[in-house]
């Protein structure tokens, strides 16, 4: 079922006998009127805001009206939620040696827990994302975090490797991933203004893959392997508590229902609550299939997700390669963990570098909205993507040990890989959110699927790759191979930047979103005209002074998605 934004409707207010008789309810109604009075003459604001009548607000996008401070408080909590999820994935390798020694099994068998977690995490992102679009973001994230914490505790108490593998599988499957947190961003910001918020969430997502090995080095050096899982559970419980206390529901349909329930308590007779289709087996399958369908049928989602996934797989390959590479300089568990800090520095540089491209896009939307297009979100990636190739080849050719280079040289190239990895993830996510609108959680779920699936596969080949490529320079050969593959994965960035409009014009989902935006724009325009005719001079002038972002956005999307004349049917 489509996730449809509720249209603003004019609500005639009728009071019940109880409301007419009771002064308390009347006082509450007057208080609500006073709170909303500053918007009473602006039935539709630039964010598609409330149509307010008689002091009762029924907003089609309630989370848009959160204050700036409230929005960033929510993002601050989600920042730590994202770090916690990726910490669980990246800290596990530091427990491998302890598990191997206690249960007398090989390192490769222990690392199956890493592969299983990441593969199940890939499917978890896909399975949880559409449910957040149906039942709300908060419920889904809280349930996900609670289950992940339970499975981490189960692993910490394990008496055999089988229990750990089962716990890792369930932990990955129950991880909602970044697609739900990006859905929260889409709930609170429109397409034009969401850039800085998406940037912040993406930074949190990649930073977790650095926090894990840095903290894991100290855990491996000074604690038992069970402390690794204690740390995962403790971290998860803290962020779950923060989320429960500080983060409200943001999904539009759930917020509208809450507003209606609030109106009923005030004695106001509201319209019927938004209908929710009854859950059936077929509908459950449809909801779960939506992200997978988009991944395999949408060229944009598939190609850019594979690019993002390959880049992320490199980080988890490095979890294996850094130990043999930097042990040549005498690095122990803590030293190898700290060797990931340059990648974190690369993430920070990448994060800061996107401030200008975001401002550039917003300026273009203000001055020349008709010429702006979703592909503009890929502009900065044209310059950052080649750093992936440079970083991998540079890391390969400088990882020969202390006889050839100082240890800081491969770390420098690791920093370049971090910059490129952040840029690829940020630009592809930002582009998908802009191109797929209400389907953003499902589209980015495909991105998360590719990243985690390919990272999970890397747990199988990373060890043998850096161990079995001949007796001489095997470390250099392995990273050189990855560098050669990266060239092929960078090419789609340039293809989508130049040919994106034509590709989207052939996309069923993109066309569906375009038609939906066109209908909403026409409906808002009709409501403005109605309000101007019947609301008096003040309301008419207010209505005329309000910008029409959805009208402009729909026109812009239709313009850029229309096939060129050369591709029109003859």
C-alpha positions in Angstrom: 0.0 0.0 0.0 1.3 3.5 -0.8 2.1 5.8 2.0 0.0 8.8 1.2 0.4 12.1 2.8 -2.9 13.3 4.4 -4.3 16.3 2.7 -5.2 19.3 4.9 -9.0 19.4 5.3 -11.2 22.1 6.7 -12.7 20.7 9.9 -16.0 22.1 11.2 -15.9 22.0 14.9 -18.8 20.8 16.9 -18.8 20.6 20.7 -20.4 17.8 22.6 -22.8 18.6 25.4 -20.1 17.8 27.8 -17.8 20.4 26.2 -20.6 23.0 26.2 -21.4 22.4 29.9 -17.8 22.1 31.2 -15.6 25.1 31.7 -12.4 23.1 31.8 -12.8 21.8 28.3 -13.7 25.2 27.0 -10.6 26.7 28.7 -8.4 24.0 27.0 -10.0 24.8 23.7 -9.3 28.5 24.1 -5.7 27.7 25.1 -5.2 25.7 22.0 -6.7 28.5 19.9 -4.2 31.0 21.5 -1.3 28.6 20.8 -2.3 28.2 17.1 -3.5 31.8 16.6 -0.2 33.0 15.2 -0.8 30.7 12.2 -4.5 31.3 11.9 -4.1 33.6 8.9 -1.7 31.2 7.1 -3.7 28.1 6.2 -0.8 26.7 4.2 2.8 27.5 4.9 5.9 26.7 2.8 6.2 23.3 4.4 2.7 22.2 3.6 1.5 23.1 7.0 -1.9 23.1 8.9 -5.2 24.2 7.7 -6.4 25.8 11.0 -10.0 26.4 11.8 -11.6 27.1 15.1 -8.3 26.6 17.0 -8.0 22.9 16.1 -5.0 21.9 14.0 -5.0 18.9 11.7 -1.6 18.9 10.0 -0.8 16.8 7.0 2.9 16.8 8.0 3.0 17.4 11.8 6.7 16.8 12.3 7.4 19.6 9.9 6.2 22.0 12.6 8.6 20.8 15.3 10.9 23.6 16.4 14.5 23.7 15.1 15.8 22.7 18.5 13.4 19.8 18.9 14.3 18.5 15.4 18.1 18.5 16.2 17.5 17.0 19.6 15.8 14.1 17.9 18.7 13.8 15.4 21.2 13.9 18.3 19.6 10.8 19.8 19.4 9.1 16.4 23.1 9.9 16.0 23.8 7.6 18.9 21.3 5.0 17.8 23.1 4.7 14.5 26.5 4.5 16.2 25.2 1.8 18.5 23.9 -0.3 15.6 27.2 -0.1 13.6 29.2 -0.6 16.8 27.6 -4.0 17.2 28.8 -5.0 13.7 32.3 -3.7 13.9 33.4 -4.6 17.5 32.8 -8.3 17.1 36.2 -9.2 15.4 38.0 -8.1 18.6 36.2 -11.0 20.5 37.3 -13.6 17.9 40.6 -14.6 19.4 39.0 -15.1 22.9 36.1 -17.1 21.5 38.5 -19.2 19.5 40.7 -20.0 22.5 37.8 -20.8 24.9 35.9 -23.1 22.5 39.0 -24.5 20.8 37.8 -23.7 17.2 39.4 -22.0 14.3 39.4 -18.2 13.7 37.5 -18.7 10.4 34.7 -20.4 12.2 34.4 -17.7 14.8 34.3 -15.1 12.0 31.2 -16.7 10.7 29.5 -14.7 13.4 30.6 -11.5 11.7 29.3 -12.8 8.3 26.0 -14.0 9.7 25.4 -10.8 11.5 26.0 -8.6 8.5 24.0 -10.7 6.1 21.1 -10.9 8.5 21.5 -7.1 9.1 21.1 -6.6 5.4 17.8 -8.3 5.4 16.8 -6.7 8.7 17.2 -3.2 7.1 14.8 -4.3 4.3 12.3 -5.9 6.6 12.0 -3.2 9.2 12.0 -0.2 6.8 8.5 -0.6 5.3 6.9 -1.3 8.7 8.1 2.1 9.9 6.1 3.6 7.0 3.0 1.7 8.1 3.1 1.8 11.9 5.4 4.7 12.9 9.1 5.2 13.3 9.3 5.2 17.1 7.6 1.9 17.7 9.7 0.1 15.1 13.0 1.5 16.4 12.2 0.8 20.1 11.2 -2.8 19.3 14.3 -3.2 17.2 16.7 -1.9 19.8 15.1 -4.0 22.6 15.5 -7.2 20.6 19.1 -6.4 19.6 20.0 -5.9 23.3 18.4 -9.2 24.3 20.4 -11.1 21.7 23.6 -9.4 22.7 23.0 -10.5 26.3 22.3 -14.1 25.0 25.7 -14.1 23.2 27.5 -12.9 26.4 26.1 -15.9 28.3 26.9 -18.4 25.5 28.4 -21.8 26.4 29.2 -22.8 22.9 29.8 -21.2 19.4 26.4 -22.3 18.1 24.7 -20.0 20.6 26.8 -17.1 19.6 26.1 -17.7 15.9 22.3 -17.9 16.6 22.5 -14.7 18.7 24.4 -12.9 16.0 21.9 -14.0 13.3 19.0 -12.7 15.4 20.8 -9.5 16.4 21.4 -8.6 12.7 17.9 -9.5 11.6 16.4 -7.4 14.4 18.5 -4.3 13.5 16.3 -1.7 11.8 19.3 0.1 10.4 19.7 3.6 8.9 16.7 3.4 6.6 14.3 4.0 9.5 16.3 6.9 10.9 16.5 8.5 7.4 12.7 8.1 7.3 12.6 10.3 10.4 14.6 12.9 8.5 12.1 12.8 5.6 9.2 13.3 8.2 10.7 16.5 9.6 12.3 18.2 6.6 11.2 18.8 3.0 13.4 17.8 0.0 15.0 21.3 -0.2 16.0 21.6 3.4 16.9 18.1 4.5 20.5 18.2 3.4 22.2 19.0 6.7 20.0 16.5 8.6 20.8 13.6 6.2 24.5 14.6 6.4 24.4 14.3 10.2 22.7 10.9 10.1 25.1 9.5 7.5 28.1 10.7 9.6 26.8 8.8 12.6 26.2 5.7 10.4 29.8 5.5 9.1 31.4 6.6 12.4 30.2 3.5 14.2 32.5 1.4 12.0 35.4 3.3 13.5 34.2 3.4 17.1 33.9 -0.4 17.1 37.5 -1.4 16.4 39.0 1.5 18.5 37.0 0.4 21.6 37.4 -3.2 20.7 41.1 -3.0 20.9 41.0 -2.0 24.5 38.4 -4.7 25.3 40.5 -7.4 23.6 43.7 -6.3 25.4 42.2 -6.0 28.9 38.9 -7.9 29.1 37.4 -11.3 28.3 35.5 -11.8 25.1 32.2 -11.7 27.0 32.9 -8.1 27.9 32.6 -7.4 24.1 28.9 -8.4 24.2 28.4 -6.7 27.6 29.6 -3.5 26.0 27.2 -3.9 23.0 24.2 -4.5 25.4 25.1 -1.6 27.7 25.5 0.8 24.8 22.2 -0.4 23.3 20.3 0.0 26.6 21.5 3.6 27.1 20.5 4.7 23.6 17.2 2.9 23.8 16.4 4.8 27.0 17.3 8.1 25.4 15.1 7.3 22.4 12.2 6.4 24.6 12.4 9.6 26.7 13.4 12.2 24.1 12.2 11.1 20.7 8.4 11.5 19.8 6.7 9.9 16.9 7.3 11.6 13.6 5.5 9.5 11.0 2.7 11.7 9.6 -0.2 9.2 9.8 0.5 8.3 13.4 0.9 12.0 14.3 -2.5 12.9 12.7 -4.1 10.1 14.8 -2.5 11.6 17.9 -3.9 15.0 17.1 -7.3 13.6 16.6 -7.2 11.8 19.9 -6.1 15.1 21.6 -9.0 16.9 20.0 -11.4 14.3 21.4 -10.1 14.9 24.9 -10.9 18.6 24.5 -14.5 17.8 23.6 -14.1 18.6 19.9 -15.7 16.3 17.4 -13.0 15.6 14.8 -13.3 13.8 11.5 -12.9 10.0 11.4 -9.4 8.8 12.1 -7.3 7.9 9.0 -8.3 4.4 7.9 -5.7 1.7 8.2 -6.0 -1.3 5.9 -6.5 -4.6 7.8 -3.4 -6.7 8.0 -3.6 -9.8 5.9 -1.0 -12.3 4.7 -1.0 -10.8 1.2 -0.5 -7.3 2.6 2.3 -8.4 4.9 4.1 -10.0 1.9 3.5 -6.8 -0.1 5.0 -4.6 2.6 8.0 -6.8 3.0 8.5 -7.2 -0.8 8.5 -3.4 -1.5 12.2 -2.7 -0.6 13.4 -5.8 -2.5 11.3 -4.9 -5.5 12.7 -1.4 -5.6 16.3 -2.8 -5.2 16.0 -5.2 -8.2 13.7 -3.2 -10.5 14.9 0.4 -10.0 18.2 1.0 -11.8 18.9 4.0 -9.6 18.5 2.0 -6.4 20.4 -1.0 -7.7 23.5 0.6 -9.2 24.0 3.3 -6.5 23.4 0.8 -3.8 26.0 -1.6 -5.3 28.5 1.3 -5.4 27.7 2.2 -1.8 27.9 -1.4 -0.8 31.3 -2.1 -2.3 32.7 1.0 -0.6 31.3 -0.2 2.8 32.7 -3.7 2.2 36.1 -2.2 2.0 35.9 -0.9 5.6 35.0 -4.4 6.8 37.8 -5.9 4.6 40.1 -3.5 6.4 39.0 -4.9 9.7 40.9 -8.0 8.6 43.7 -6.3 6.6 44.7 -3.8 9.1 45.9 -6.5 11.6 48.4 -8.2 9.2 49.4 -4.8 7.6 50.1 -2.9 10.8 51.5 -5.8 12.8 54.6 -5.4 10.5 55.2 -2.2 12.5 54.7 -4.1 15.9 51.1 -2.9 16.5 49.2 -4.8 19.1 45.3 -5.0 19.5 45.1 -1.4 20.8 47.5 -0.1 18.2 45.6 -1.8 15.4 42.3 -0.3 16.7 43.8 3.2 16.9 45.0 2.7 13.2 41.3 3.2 12.3 41.3 6.7 13.6 42.6 8.1 10.3 39.5 6.6 8.6 37.4 8.5 11.2 39.3 11.7 10.4 38.5 11.0 6.7 34.8 10.7 7.7 35.0 14.0 9.5 36.7 15.7 6.5 34.0 14.3 4.2 31.3 15.5 6.6 32.6 19.0 6.7 33.2 19.1 2.9 29.5 18.6 2.2 28.5 21.9 3.8 29.2 23.8 0.7 27.4 21.5 -1.8 24.3 21.5 0.4 24.3 25.3 0.6 24.9 25.5 -3.2 21.9 23.3 -3.8 19.7 25.3 -1.5 20.8 28.5 -3.2 19.9 27.0 -6.5 16.5 26.0 -5.3 15.9 29.6 -4.0 17.1 31.4 -7.2 16.4 28.9 -10.0 14.0 26.2 -8.7 13.1 25.1 -12.2 16.6 24.2 -13.1 17.3 22.2 -9.8 17.1 18.4 -10.1 17.8 15.5 -7.8 21.0 14.7 -9.8 22.5 17.9 -8.4 22.9 16.0 -5.1 25.6 13.9 -6.9 27.7 16.9 -7.9 30.3 16.8 -5.1 30.6 13.0 -5.4 32.1 13.6 -8.9 35.2 14.9 -7.2 35.2 12.6 -4.1 34.6 9.2 -5.7 38.1 9.1 -7.4 39.7 9.3 -3.9 38.4 5.7 -3.4 40.7 4.5 -6.2 43.6 6.6 -5.2 43.3 5.6 -1.5 43.2 1.9 -2.3 46.1 1.9 -4.7 48.1 4.1 -2.3 47.3 1.9 0.6 48.3 -1.2 -1.4 51.7 0.1 -2.5 52.7 1.5 0.9 51.8 -1.5 3.1 55.1 -3.3 2.7 56.3 -2.7 6.2 58.9 -0.6 8.0 61.6 -1.4 5.5 59.8 0.6 2.8 57.5 3.2 4.5 56.6 4.8 7.8 53.3 3.5 9.2 51.7 6.9 8.8 51.8 6.7 5.0 49.3 3.8 4.6 47.2 5.5 7.3 47.1 8.7 5.1 45.7 6.7 2.2 43.2 5.0 4.6 42.1 8.6 5.4 41.4 9.1 1.6 39.4 5.9 1.5 37.3 7.3 4.5 36.6 10.5 2.7 35.5 8.7 -0.4 33.4 6.2 1.5 31.6 8.9 3.3 31.0 10.9 0.1 29.6 7.8 -1.7 27.2 6.9 1.2 26.1 10.5 1.7 25.5 11.4 -1.9 23.7 8.2 -2.9 21.4 8.4 0.2 20.7 12.1 -0.4 19.9 11.4 -4.0 17.5 8.5 -3.2 15.7 10.5 -0.6 15.2 13.4 -3.1 14.2 11.1 -5.9 11.8 8.7 -4.1 10.2 11.0 -1.5 7.5 9.0 0.4 9.3 5.7 -0.6 12.6 7.0 0.8 12.8 4.4 3.6 12.3 1.5 1.2 14.8 3.0 -1.3 17.5 3.6 1.3 16.7 0.1 2.7 18.0 -1.2 -0.6 21.1 0.9 -0.1 21.6 -0.6 3.4 20.9 -4.1 2.1 23.8 -3.8 -0.4 26.2 -2.3 2.1 25.6 -4.9 4.8 25.3 -7.9 2.4 28.6 -7.1 0.6 30.2 -6.3 4.0 29.0 -9.7 5.2 30.5 -11.5 2.2 33.8 -9.7 2.8 34.1 -11.5 6.1 34.5 -14.8 4.1 37.2 -13.6 1.6 39.0 -10.9 3.6 41.2 -13.3 5.6 42.2 -15.6 2.7 42.6 -12.6 0.4 45.3 -11.1 2.5 46.9 -14.5 3.4 46.9 -16.7 0.2 47.9 -14.5 -2.7 51.4 -15.9 -2.9 54.4 -15.8 -0.6 55.6 -12.4 -1.7 53.8 -9.0 -1.4 50.5 -10.7 -0.8 49.2 -7.7 1.2 50.0 -5.3 -1.7 48.4 -7.7 -4.2 45.2 -7.9 -2.3 44.6 -4.2 -1.9 45.7 -3.6 -5.5 43.0 -6.0 -6.6 40.4 -4.0 -4.6 41.7 -0.8 -6.2 41.2 -2.2 -9.7 37.7 -3.2 -8.9 36.9 0.2 -7.4 37.4 1.8 -10.9 34.4 -0.1 -12.3 32.2 0.8 -9.3 32.9 4.5 -9.5 31.8 4.9 -13.2 28.0 4.8 -12.4 28.3 8.0 -10.5 29.1 9.9 -13.7 26.4 8.0 -15.6 23.7 8.9 -13.2 24.8 12.5 -12.9 24.4 13.1 -16.6 21.7 10.6 -17.6 19.7 10.5 -14.3 16.6 12.4 -15.7 16.2 10.0 -18.6 16.6 7.0 -16.2 14.0 8.4 -13.8 11.6 9.0 -16.7 11.5 5.3 -17.2 11.0 4.4 -13.6 7.5 3.4 -12.5 8.1 4.6 -8.9 9.4 7.9 -10.0 6.5 8.5 -12.3 4.1 7.5 -9.5 5.7 10.0 -7.2 5.5 12.7 -9.8 1.8 12.1 -10.3 1.2 12.1 -6.6 3.0 15.4 -6.1 1.1 16.9 -9.0 -2.2 15.9 -7.5 -1.2 17.4 -4.1 0.0 20.6 -5.7 -3.3 21.0 -7.5 -5.3 20.3 -4.3 -3.3 22.9 -2.4 -3.8 25.4 -5.1 -7.5 24.8 -5.1 -7.6 25.2 -1.3 -5.7 28.5 -1.6 -8.2 29.8 -4.1 -11.1 28.7 -2.0 -9.6 30.4 1.1 -8.8 33.6 -0.8 -12.4 33.9 -2.0 -14.1 33.1 1.3 -11.6 34.2 4.0 -11.6 38.0 3.6 -8.8 40.4 2.5 -6.4 39.4 5.2 -6.5 35.8 4.5 -6.4 36.4 0.7 -3.3 38.5 1.0 -1.7 35.9 3.3 -2.5 33.2 0.9 -1.1 35.1 -2.0 2.1 35.9 -0.1 2.8 32.3 0.7 5.2 30.5 -1.6 4.0 27.3 -3.3 6.8 24.8 -2.9 4.9 21.7 -3.8 3.6 23.4 -7.0 7.1 24.4 -7.9 8.6 21.0 -6.9 6.0 19.1 -8.9 6.6 21.2 -12.0 10.4 20.9 -11.6 10.2 17.1 -11.2 7.9 16.7 -14.2 10.3 18.9 -16.2 13.4 16.9 -15.4 11.7 13.5 -15.6 10.2 14.1 -19.0 12.0 12.1 -21.7 13.9 14.1 -24.3 12.3 14.4 -27.8 14.8 12.1 -29.2 13.5 9.3 -27.0 9.8 9.9 -27.6 7.8 7.2 -29.3 7.6 7.6 -33.1 
